[in-house]
Amino acid sequence: MLPNTGKLAGCTLFITGASRGIGKAIALKAARDGANIVIAAKTAEPHPTLPGTIYTAAAEIEAAGGKALPCVVNVREEQQIINAVEKAVKTFGGIDILVNNASAISLTGTLETETKKVNLMMDVNVRGTYLTSKTCLPHLKKSRNPHILNLSPPMNLNPMWFKNHCAIHTAAMDMLGGAGIEKQCRKTDIIADAAYCILTKPKSFTGNFIIDEVLLREEGVKDFDVYAIAPGHPLMPDFFLDAETGKTATSQGRHGASQASEEKLMHEGAAGAKVHTESASAKPLSPVAETFRVIQGALSEEYVRTTQGVFQFDLSGDDGGTWYIDLKTKGGSAGSGKPPVTADVVMSMSSADFIKMFTGKLKPTLAFMSGKLRIKGNMALAIKLEKMLTQLNSKL
């Protein structure tokens, strides 16, 4: 954990979306130095599902050693921003740091995204960031060490992130998550520490795109288990980092299959496996049929007990059709056709990508985010299936 240095003592931070999550984590980190925090967020009354308000965040900031100024601010409303900035300057004498943290997302394709959702994302992510920056700039220019920190996913211009989606997905885990997914994630403290490191650097440190772990390693942090929700548990890889970068930034465990492993999948199978395929003759099975034969042979009561889900695969291309994995019925089963009971999750993809997914050459989450995999049904169970596939692949 990056220690506090006291460098932000007396500094005033204007943080949008600071009532919860990353914004609040950054606020608390600065508050431990004795900083002044302007909590610029919408939530004045308790939200039915999301924790925290600007007032509960203010109480935590004060308890941490800082001074708090809660302000109701919807960054879509310019006058609310102006009012909050004026109030901040009147209360604390100026503004030293702006953290643009508020954001809006929609994990949908272009045709499925309503215009009002596009308007919301543009108003918050683009226009809101512009308005807060514009309004704070005259006061930031008077600071001895001013900073503007914009929170976003890593900047990756790989076309696959743009061909299927029309927005930045800063909260992808809200949609992909479910029970247990938090074990594969880190605490917001890692962002807070990285932000603290940036904000305590001289103002000449500007125009940089920073990845939290890379920066903290450069600063001498070695123990990243302190940021893990479940220390020692393999982490979910960042959707927006290419493999080369991710190798230096996360410890993900074994996620790949060697060529030998893939050949073993294609040709060996599992001894004594109960096969549920349309062609059970002596001729060689197709790659998809062989895959399901191996899955069937590897199923166990433990997988059934821990997963409790039924998965249907609608595959296109060579050796396509409908296949299933039943991890709910006693003993479990896998094979061709529709499952014996109603599927909890229906996955649609090409048979070639399915083979890649099973052999570890294509991660299900990456397949989903890049549009190669379409999922209907229980997303939490889809995450569980990814875990099971990883375990099976390690045995091949």
N, C-alpha and C positions, 0 to 999 in steps of 0.2 A: 504494500500500500504506500502510495506517495505521501510523505509527511507534509504537514502544513509548515510554512516558513514564516508566516506573519506578514508577507509582502502585500496582502490585500487589505490590511487593517486600514480602516477609514475610507476605503474606496467604495464607490457607489456603482452597483451593478443593476442594470435594467434588464430583466429576464422575462421574455414572453413564454407563456405556457409553464409557469413555474409552480403551479399548484400541485403538481404530481410528477412522477416519472423522472426523466433525465433532467428537466428544468429544475425541479426541486432538489435533485441530488447535487447539481452544480451550485445552487443557492446555499445548501447546507455546508458544502466544502468551503465556500468563500466565507460563510458566516463564522466558521471556526477560527478564522483570522481576525474577526471583528469587523467584517465588511457590512455595508449598508445594502440591503436587497430590496429592489422594487419588484414586487410580484405582480406582473402584468398578465392576468389571465381572466377567462370568462366566468369561472365557477365561483359564484358568490354563495349559492345554495347547494347543499349536498346533491350529488348526482345519483340517480337510481342504481347505477352499476359501477361507476368509477369512483375510486376513493379520493378524498381530500377536497378542500376548498382553498381559496386564497387566504382565508383566516386561519385554518388549521395549519397551513404551510407557514404562515407568519409566526404562529406560536412555536413551531419547531425551530424556525430560524432564530428567534429570540432566545430559545433554550440553548441553542448551539453557540451563542455568544455574539450574534450579529444583531443588527437593527433592521426591522422589516416595515415596509410600506405596502400593504395590500391595495391594489387598484383593479377595479373591474375594467378589463380591456379585451374587446374583440378586435383583433388586428385588421378585420375587414372594415372597421369604422375609424376613419381618420381622426375625427374629433375626439374619440375616446383615447387614442394614442397621444394626441396633443395635450389633452387634459392631464393624462398620467405623467407625461414628461414634465409639464409645468409644475405639477404637484411634487415630483421627485426633486426638481431643482430648488423649489421653495423649501422643502423639508431638509434636504441633505447638502444643498449648496452647489450641486452640479451632477454630472454623470461621467463616469470614467470608463465604463464597460457596457456594451450592449451584447446580449446573447439572444440571437434569433432562434428560438427553439420551437415555437408553435408551428404545427403543421397539420395538414389534412391529406388523407389518402383514399384511394379506391383501387382495389386489386381486381380490376376488370378489364376486359378487352375494349377496344375502341367502340365496337358496335353495341356492347352491353353497358357502356357507361352513359348515364343520363347527363344531359347538358348541365343540369343544376349541380351535379357532382363535379364536373369540369370547372364550372364557375367557382365553386367552393375552393377547389385545390389551387386554382390560379389566384384567387383573392387572398388566400392565406399564405401559400408557399411563396408566391412571387410578389404580388402587390403588397401584402402585409409586411414582408421583409423589406421591401423598398420603402414603405411609409415609415416604419420604425427607424430605419437607418437614416432616412432624410430628416426626420424630426429630432433625432438624437445628435446628429452630426455637429450642429453649431456648439453644443455643449461638450461633446467629446473633444473637439478641437482645442478646448481650453484646458483639458486634462494634461498632466505631465506624462502619462503613459497610457493613451487611449487604445482601446481594442474593440473590434466588432467580430464576434464569433458566430458563424452560421453553422447550425447543426444539419447534417444530411447523411445519407448513406455514402459509402465511398464512391468517388467519381469514376465510373467505368463506362466507356463509350462503346463497348462491345455491342454490335447491332442486336443481339438476341434480347437485350433488355428494352429495346425500343420497338421491335417489330410486333410484339403482342400486347403491349401495355402502353397506356398514355399518361402514366404518372409515376412519380417516385414513390417507392414503397417503404417508407420509414418504419412502419409498424406491421411488417409482414407476419410476424409471429402471432399477432392478434387473430389473424385468419387461419394460419396454419397450425396454431397451437391447440392445446387441450391438456387433459390431465397428464402430468409427467413430463411435458415438454420443457418445463422450467428447469429441469435437471440438466438440460443440454445448453443452458444459457448462462450468461454472466449478469452480475448485479450492475445497476446503473452507476455504481461507484467507479467503475473503470473509465466511464465517460467523464465523470466529475473530476477524477484525478488528471486525465488528459487535458481537460479544459483548464484546470487550475495551472497546470504546467505552461500552457499556452499563454494564459492571461497574466502570468507573472514574468514573462519574457519582455524584453524591451520592445518598443513600438516598431523598431526596425524589422522585427520578425513578422512579416506580413506577406499576403498573397500565397500562402502555403495550403496545400491539401494534406491533411494529417489523418493517419490511421492510429487509433488510440494505442493499441499494443505496441506497434512499431515505435511510436514516440516514447512510451514509458520504458521500453527496453533501452532506448538510447539514453534515457535519464537515469538508468541504473536499477530499475525495478526488475527483480529476478523471480520473485514468488508470485505467480498469477493465480494460484489456488485461492488467494484471499478474495479474489473477485468472483469466484465460481459459486453458484448457488448450491451445487453439489460437487465439492472438491474431488478431483480424480475422475469424474465422469466425462466421457468423450463429449466434446462440444459440437453443437450444430454449426457447420461451416457457414460463413457469411455468404449470403446469396450474391452479393455484388462484387466480391473479390475473386479474381481469377486464381486458378490453382497455384500458380507460381508465387503470388503474393500471400495467399492463404497459408502456404507452408511455413512462412516466417511469422505468421500472426496467430495461428491457432494450433492447439494440439488436439487432433480430431480422432486419434485412434486409427485403426486399419479400415480404410474405406475402398480399397481397390483390389482387383483380382489380377494375378499374373496371367500371362498367356497360357502357361501350363495349367492353371486353375480353370481357365475357360475351356480348354480342350478336354479336361477331365469331366467338366459338366456335360459337354456335348457327347462324350463317348462312353463314359463309365456308368453313370446312374448309381442307384443305391441297391445293394443286394437285398432281394426279398421284398422289394417295394410293391405295394398294392397299387396297380396302375388303373386309372380311370380315363382312358382315351378311346377314341373311336377306332383306331387301328392298333390292335393288340397282337398283330401277326409277327412273324419272325423278322420281317424286313426292318431295316434301321428306322428308328423313330425320327420324326422331324425335330428341329431344334426346340420349338415351343413344347411339343409333346414330351420330349426328353427332359426339358426343364421341369415340367409339372410332375414327371415321374420321380425326379430327384427331390422335389419339394415334398411329394407324398411320402417318400421314404424317410425324410428327415423330420416329419411332424411328430410332435410329442404331446403328452398331456400337459406338460409345463407350458408349451406354446399356447395351447388352448386355454389354459387357466389364466394366463397373464394377458392374453389378447382379447378374447371374447368378441370376435368380429367375423363377419362373412364378407369376402371380397369377390367381386365379379370383374373380369377383365374382358373388355370388348376390343379385340385386336384386329387391325387392318393389315393388308398386304399379304405376303406369302405366309401360309400356315396361319391365317387369321381365324376369326370366329370368336365364340364365347367360351371362356374358361373360368375356373373359380378356385378359391382357396377357402375352405370352411374351417375357421378356428373358433367355432362356438359349440358345435356338436361334439359329443364325447369322442375322443380319439382323433378328431379332425380328419379331413379328406381334401383332395385336390384332383382336378381333372378337367375334362372337356364338358361343354354344355353349361346350362344354368345351375347355380348351386341348389342343394336340396331344400334350403330355406331362403327366405328373402334376404338379399344382400344388403349389408349396412353401408358398403362403399362400392361404387361402380367406377372403374378406371378405364379410360379409353386412350389407346396409343397404338403405334405400329408394332407389329410383332418383332421387328428388328430392334426397336428401342426397348421393348420388354426384355429381350435377351440381354441387352447391354445393362439394363437396370438390375437384373438378377445377378449378373456376373460382376457387379461392382464398377462397371465402366460408365454408368450413368446414375447419379444419385436421384432418388425420387423427388426430393425437394427441388433440385435443379431442373429436372425434367418438367415439373409443374410450372416453375417460374418462367421457363423458357418456352412454354406452350406446347411441348412435346407430349405432355401428359395432362389429360382433363379428368377432374375428379368431381363426382357427385356423391353427396352423403356425408358421413361422419368424418371430419378432417382429423380429429384426434386419433381415430383408428387408422387412418392413412399413415400418420406418423409412426404408430406402433408397428405397422407392416414394414416400414423402412428399417426399423430397428431389427426386426426378425430377419429380413433379407440380409442385413449386414452380418448377423450371427450365423446364418446358414452359409453365406459365402465364405466365412472364415474356416469352415469345416471342409471345404472342397479342395 
